[in-house]
């Protein structure tokens, strides 16, 4: 009897020791994996900061008020980005006006109203796949459909429509994920109080999902502002020494849409044009344009983070 008890205790101690050894090995693997991840991230961040730092060093001295308010020129010292940044803002205005409401509406419909079945699954898979399609494919689609098919020309409207198609899957997916993250108890409680589907959507789902929805929309716009391939494909100009008509006028009805049908250029194309020239002055101007573009992108991402923080804080309160 004593021998049996001692054998049982010995087996128990052996089992415990094996468990401790397994935990120790797992911790070592976790430490190795975490250390590898930190090293890879550090290398990637160092490379990124090196590239950005080199760009800033090359271009920061060129940025000035005259650079931002001057038109492109054949003389490097006189070249500016006025038409490029104005064109970028106008194209982003069209892109946001088209992509954000359509994308949010489509995401809400697919998540809350569409019947679950093979058709909705098919649409969901294709929307997710479209988010990974190369941007030049959207440019080819727009060239054949908008420029030649609908004969809309190579205009700001076509550029905005093209980039809207590009970021539409991003807005749809982010909207659906934001809605899915809402606890089901909120909707169940609203239905239990007698609210119908529209009231639940308008008063509960949209306010709760608003931080994620707006963040996805702004991140999509920050991607669109740096796109070059689809804009070049539809035939954007590389040298413009004029501005489109102003959207706001001094005469009734005080709003003009003539600028939608005007030619344009954007910051990435202006960079591409200058970097392809042999003069060193144009290379410096291209670096300065890159600094401005990075600043705009970081600003959009910063706005997205700030909006997400403020809306989440307000929703909790």
C-alpha positions as CSV (number, residue, x, y, z in Angstrom):
1,X,0.0,0.0,0.0
2,X,2.9,2.3,0.9
3,X,4.6,1.4,-2.4
4,X,1.5,2.2,-4.4
5,X,1.1,5.6,-2.7
6,X,4.7,6.5,-3.3
7,X,4.4,5.4,-6.9
8,X,1.3,7.6,-7.3
9,X,3.1,10.6,-5.7
10,X,6.1,10.0,-8.0
11,X,3.9,10.0,-11.1
12,X,2.2,13.1,-10.0
13,X,5.5,14.9,-9.4
14,X,6.7,13.8,-12.8
15,X,3.5,15.0,-14.5
16,X,3.8,18.4,-12.7
17,X,7.4,18.7,-13.7
18,X,6.6,18.0,-17.4
19,X,3.8,20.6,-17.3
20,X,6.3,23.2,-15.8
21,X,8.8,22.3,-18.5
22,X,6.2,22.7,-21.2
23,X,5.1,26.1,-19.9
24,X,8.8,27.2,-19.7
25,X,9.4,26.1,-23.3
26,X,6.2,27.9,-24.4
27,X,7.4,31.1,-22.7
28,X,10.8,30.8,-24.4
29,X,9.1,30.5,-27.8
30,X,6.9,33.5,-27.0
31,X,9.9,35.5,-26.0
32,X,11.8,34.5,-29.2
33,X,8.7,35.3,-31.3
34,X,8.2,38.6,-29.6
35,X,11.8,39.6,-29.9
36,X,11.8,38.7,-33.6
37,X,8.7,40.8,-34.2
38,X,10.3,43.7,-32.4
39,X,13.4,43.4,-34.5
40,X,11.5,43.2,-37.7
41,X,9.3,46.2,-36.8
42,X,12.4,48.2,-35.7
43,X,14.1,47.5,-39.1
44,X,11.0,48.4,-41.0
45,X,10.5,51.6,-39.0
46,X,14.1,52.5,-39.4
47,X,13.9,52.1,-43.2
48,X,10.7,54.1,-43.4
49,X,12.0,56.9,-41.2
50,X,15.2,56.9,-43.2
51,X,13.3,57.3,-46.5
52,X,11.0,60.0,-45.0
53,X,13.9,61.8,-43.4
54,X,15.9,61.8,-46.7
55,X,12.8,63.2,-48.5
56,X,12.3,65.9,-45.9
57,X,15.9,66.9,-45.9
58,X,15.9,67.2,-49.7
59,X,12.6,69.0,-50.0
60,X,12.1,71.0,-46.9
61,X,14.3,73.9,-48.0
62,X,12.2,74.2,-51.2
63,X,8.8,74.6,-49.4
64,X,7.7,78.2,-49.2
65,X,4.7,80.4,-49.8
66,X,5.8,81.0,-53.4
67,X,6.1,77.3,-54.0
68,X,2.6,76.6,-52.8
69,X,1.1,79.6,-54.7
70,X,3.0,79.3,-58.0
71,X,2.1,77.4,-61.1
72,X,4.4,74.8,-62.6
73,X,7.2,76.2,-64.8
74,X,9.9,75.1,-67.1
75,X,12.4,76.9,-64.8
76,X,13.0,74.8,-61.7
77,X,13.4,77.9,-59.4
78,X,10.0,79.2,-60.4
79,X,8.1,75.9,-60.4
80,X,5.2,75.5,-57.9
81,X,2.4,73.2,-57.0
82,X,-0.6,75.5,-56.9
83,X,-2.6,73.7,-59.7
84,X,-1.5,70.3,-58.3
85,X,-2.7,70.7,-54.7
86,X,-5.9,72.5,-55.8
87,X,-6.6,69.7,-58.3
88,X,-6.0,67.1,-55.5
89,X,-8.4,68.8,-53.2
90,X,-11.1,69.1,-55.9
91,X,-10.7,65.4,-56.9
92,X,-10.9,64.4,-53.2
93,X,-14.1,66.4,-52.9
94,X,-15.7,64.5,-55.7
95,X,-14.4,61.2,-54.4
96,X,-15.7,61.8,-50.8
97,X,-19.1,63.0,-52.1
98,X,-19.5,59.8,-54.1
99,X,-17.8,57.1,-52.1
100,X,-18.7,57.9,-48.5
101,X,-22.5,58.0,-48.8
102,X,-22.7,55.1,-51.3
103,X,-20.2,53.0,-49.3
104,X,-21.8,53.6,-46.0
105,X,-25.3,52.9,-47.4
106,X,-24.2,49.7,-49.1
107,X,-22.4,48.5,-45.9
108,X,-25.4,49.1,-43.7
109,X,-27.8,47.5,-46.2
110,X,-25.6,44.4,-46.6
111,X,-25.2,44.0,-42.9
112,X,-28.7,44.8,-41.6
113,X,-31.2,44.5,-44.4
114,X,-30.0,42.0,-47.0
115,X,-31.2,38.5,-46.7
116,X,-28.5,36.0,-45.7
117,X,-28.0,33.6,-48.6
118,X,-25.8,32.7,-51.5
119,X,-26.4,36.1,-53.2
120,X,-25.3,38.2,-50.2
121,X,-22.3,35.8,-49.6
122,X,-21.4,36.2,-53.3
123,X,-21.5,40.0,-53.0
124,X,-19.6,40.0,-49.7
125,X,-16.8,37.9,-51.2
126,X,-16.5,40.1,-54.3
127,X,-16.5,43.3,-52.3
128,X,-13.6,41.9,-50.2
129,X,-11.8,40.9,-53.3
130,X,-12.2,44.3,-55.0
131,X,-10.3,45.9,-52.0
132,X,-7.2,44.0,-53.2
133,X,-7.5,44.7,-57.0
134,X,-4.5,46.8,-58.3
135,X,-5.4,50.4,-58.7
136,X,-4.4,50.5,-62.4
137,X,-7.3,48.1,-63.1
138,X,-9.7,50.8,-61.9
139,X,-8.0,53.3,-64.2
140,X,-8.5,51.0,-67.2
141,X,-12.1,50.5,-66.3
142,X,-12.7,54.2,-66.0
143,X,-10.9,54.9,-69.3
144,X,-13.1,52.5,-71.2
145,X,-16.4,53.2,-69.3
146,X,-16.3,56.9,-68.3
147,X,-13.9,58.5,-70.7
148,X,-14.8,56.7,-73.9
149,X,-18.1,54.8,-73.1
150,X,-20.0,57.8,-71.5
151,X,-17.8,60.4,-73.3
152,X,-17.2,62.3,-70.1
153,X,-13.7,63.3,-71.1
154,X,-10.5,63.5,-69.0
155,X,-12.0,65.7,-66.3
156,X,-12.1,66.1,-62.5
157,X,-15.4,64.4,-62.4
158,X,-14.0,61.2,-64.0
159,X,-11.0,61.3,-61.7
160,X,-13.2,61.5,-58.7
161,X,-15.5,58.7,-59.9
162,X,-12.4,56.5,-60.6
163,X,-11.0,57.0,-57.1
164,X,-14.5,56.6,-55.6
165,X,-14.6,53.1,-57.2
166,X,-11.2,52.4,-55.8
167,X,-12.0,53.2,-52.1
168,X,-15.6,52.0,-52.2
169,X,-14.8,48.5,-51.1
170,X,-12.7,49.9,-48.2
171,X,-15.7,52.0,-47.0
172,X,-18.1,49.1,-47.4
173,X,-15.9,46.7,-45.5
174,X,-15.1,49.2,-42.7
175,X,-18.8,50.0,-42.3
176,X,-19.8,46.4,-42.0
177,X,-17.0,45.7,-39.5
178,X,-18.0,48.7,-37.4
179,X,-21.6,47.5,-37.3
180,X,-20.6,43.9,-36.5
181,X,-18.6,45.2,-33.5
182,X,-21.7,46.6,-31.8
183,X,-22.9,44.3,-29.0
184,X,-26.1,42.5,-30.0
185,X,-27.7,43.4,-26.6
186,X,-28.0,47.0,-27.8
187,X,-30.2,46.0,-30.8
188,X,-32.1,43.4,-28.8
189,X,-32.8,46.0,-26.0
190,X,-34.0,48.5,-28.6
191,X,-36.3,46.0,-30.2
192,X,-37.6,45.0,-26.8
193,X,-38.6,48.6,-26.2
194,X,-40.7,48.6,-29.3
195,X,-38.4,50.3,-31.8
196,X,-38.7,49.2,-35.5
197,X,-35.8,48.4,-37.7
198,X,-35.3,51.9,-39.0
199,X,-35.4,53.4,-35.5
200,X,-32.8,50.9,-34.3
201,X,-30.6,51.7,-37.3
202,X,-30.9,55.5,-37.0
203,X,-30.8,55.9,-33.2
204,X,-28.6,53.0,-32.0
205,X,-26.6,51.3,-34.7
206,X,-25.3,54.3,-36.7
207,X,-24.3,56.3,-33.6
208,X,-22.5,53.4,-32.0
209,X,-20.7,52.4,-35.3
210,X,-19.9,56.0,-36.3
211,X,-16.3,56.1,-35.1
212,X,-15.4,53.0,-37.1
213,X,-17.3,54.1,-40.2
214,X,-15.7,57.6,-40.3
215,X,-12.3,56.2,-39.6
216,X,-12.6,53.8,-42.6
217,X,-13.9,56.6,-44.8
218,X,-11.0,58.9,-44.0
219,X,-8.4,56.1,-44.3
220,X,-9.8,55.3,-47.8
221,X,-9.5,59.0,-48.7
222,X,-5.9,59.0,-47.5
223,X,-5.2,56.1,-49.8
224,X,-6.9,57.8,-52.7
225,X,-5.0,61.1,-52.4
226,X,-1.7,59.3,-53.1
227,X,-2.8,57.2,-56.1
228,X,-1.1,57.8,-59.4
229,X,-1.7,54.8,-61.7
230,X,-5.5,55.2,-62.2
231,X,-5.2,59.0,-62.7
232,X,-2.4,58.6,-65.3
233,X,-4.4,55.9,-67.0
234,X,-7.5,58.2,-67.6
235,X,-5.2,60.9,-69.0
236,X,-4.6,63.5,-66.3
237,X,-2.4,66.4,-67.5
238,X,1.2,66.7,-66.3
239,X,1.6,70.5,-66.8
240,X,-1.2,72.9,-66.0
241,X,-0.7,76.7,-65.6
242,X,-4.3,77.5,-64.7
243,X,-6.9,76.7,-62.1
244,X,-10.4,75.2,-62.7
245,X,-13.4,77.6,-62.2
246,X,-14.2,78.2,-58.5
247,X,-16.9,76.0,-57.1
248,X,-18.4,79.0,-55.3
249,X,-19.3,82.2,-57.2
250,X,-20.5,85.6,-56.2
251,X,-23.7,85.4,-58.3
252,X,-26.9,83.4,-57.7
253,X,-27.1,80.4,-57.2
254,X,-23.6,81.0,-55.8
255,X,-22.5,77.4,-56.7
256,X,-20.9,76.4,-60.0
257,X,-20.3,72.9,-61.3
258,X,-18.2,74.0,-64.3
259,X,-15.0,72.9,-62.6
260,X,-16.2,69.2,-62.8
261,X,-15.6,69.3,-66.6
262,X,-12.2,70.9,-66.5
263,X,-8.7,69.4,-67.0
264,X,-6.6,68.8,-63.9
265,X,-3.4,67.5,-62.3
266,X,-2.7,66.2,-58.9
267,X,0.3,66.1,-56.5
268,X,1.5,62.5,-57.4
269,X,1.5,63.3,-61.1
270,X,3.3,66.5,-60.5
271,X,6.0,64.6,-58.6
272,X,6.2,62.0,-61.4
273,X,6.6,64.8,-64.0
274,X,9.4,66.5,-62.1
275,X,11.3,63.4,-61.0
276,X,11.5,62.3,-64.7
277,X,13.4,65.4,-65.7
278,X,17.2,65.6,-65.6
279,X,17.6,69.0,-63.8
280,X,18.5,68.7,-60.1
281,X,16.1,71.6,-59.3
282,X,13.1,69.6,-60.4
283,X,14.2,66.7,-58.3
284,X,14.3,69.0,-55.3
285,X,10.8,70.3,-56.2
286,X,9.6,66.7,-56.5
287,X,10.9,66.0,-53.0
288,X,9.2,69.1,-51.6
289,X,5.9,67.9,-53.3
290,X,6.4,64.6,-51.6
291,X,6.7,66.3,-48.2
292,X,3.5,68.1,-48.8
293,X,1.7,64.9,-49.9
294,X,3.0,63.0,-46.8
295,X,1.8,65.9,-44.6
296,X,-1.6,65.7,-46.2
297,X,-1.8,62.0,-45.7
298,X,-0.6,62.1,-42.1
299,X,-3.1,64.9,-41.5
300,X,-6.0,62.8,-42.8
301,X,-4.9,59.8,-40.7
302,X,-4.5,62.1,-37.6
303,X,-8.0,63.5,-38.2
304,X,-9.3,59.9,-38.4
305,X,-7.6,59.0,-35.1
306,X,-8.9,62.2,-33.4
307,X,-12.5,61.6,-34.7
308,X,-12.4,58.0,-33.5
309,X,-11.2,59.0,-30.1
310,X,-13.7,61.9,-29.7
311,X,-16.7,59.9,-30.8
312,X,-15.9,56.9,-28.7
313,X,-15.4,59.1,-25.7
314,X,-18.7,60.8,-26.3
315,X,-20.5,57.5,-26.9
316,X,-19.2,56.2,-23.5
317,X,-20.3,59.3,-21.7
